[in-house]
Amino acid sequence: KVGRACGPLAWPRVGIGYHGQPVAHGTSHRAAMTAEALDPVLDAIVEHLASGMLEGSFVRVCRRWLHTAICHPSVFRNPVEAWYPMMCQQLDAQLLCIREPPPVEGGAEGQGEVAVEDLRIALEHAEEELKLTELAAAYPMGATVVLLRHTCRLSCLMHWIHGAHLGGGDGGCADGGGGGGGASTVDAATAGRLGALRRGFRQGEVEEFRRRVRPLAQAAAGLRARLPDPELPLRWAAWFEEQGGIVGLPENHCARYRSQREQVAAVWANNRRTLLTTEEHIAALDDWCGEFAEDKCFEEDSGREANSQRCSGTACASGVASLLRRLLRCWPRLGGPA
């Protein structure tokens, strides 16, 4: 439908060929009119397509469409802005159910009855700890896992910007290059115009990168403030053993409770390390954006600087992937409370 509606108007007049061949005829006035008519259509398409369908649907058709798919807010920014407050609300509600173990009662009379009641509280608290673990660190929707996934996508955008800059032609695509393999011959004026369009697209994508990294850094800081104390489950285990000894609870019951609390403590500690390291990666991406966004980074003679930045970017993306693997490896199979 889009091809029938927009093809005769858009493609021949703005230099977009069906097979990646730039078309030289048309006027700048017509090109401006076409862009004005085409952009709302592209926005509507991206908004109604799931992000997973973009690569296999229309992003390969032309450079302008790819740029629109990258920069549309529903592709990255809107999901992050919707996910972060919802996750904070869920974590805050669950953190209200997490507390320190009660103080040990003094006195010999009635101590057994109080201890038995407190033991029930410890079992209930173990359930709340497991719920918080699911929210904070479980795959695939735990807070840290989702933050890592968004960070990986941000790293992919950084690599795309590097590749478009270093390749000099956005992977062989001209203004409307859609993957055509044949070489094309254009005059100097057309080549200059297409080069200016490519630089404009890249600058827009760098700006989109900046718009993405700031809310992601805010989300990482907010989640860090909501990390549970990894030592809390161990304090509950020590308290449970003490109270269980008072009422004569079998030792294997206390050992099972401690084992489960140690598993939860290990997941919380690993989740904390992973989130803090992810926050450092996001800060590094923010620093890279500030350096790369300068106009001189788009000049042809900046290859050496870009190459060094590409190496640092590769290390950053590789580090994010290793964090995700480490988080999944350390995720134990947690059973119910003792």
PyMOL commands that set and color helices and strands:
alter all, ss='L'
color gray80, all
select helices_A, chain A and resi 2-10+28-48+51-57+63-71+77-95+111-137+143-167+188-224+232-247+251-292+295-298+303-329
alter helices_A, ss='H'
color red, helices_A
deselect
rebuild
show_as cartoon
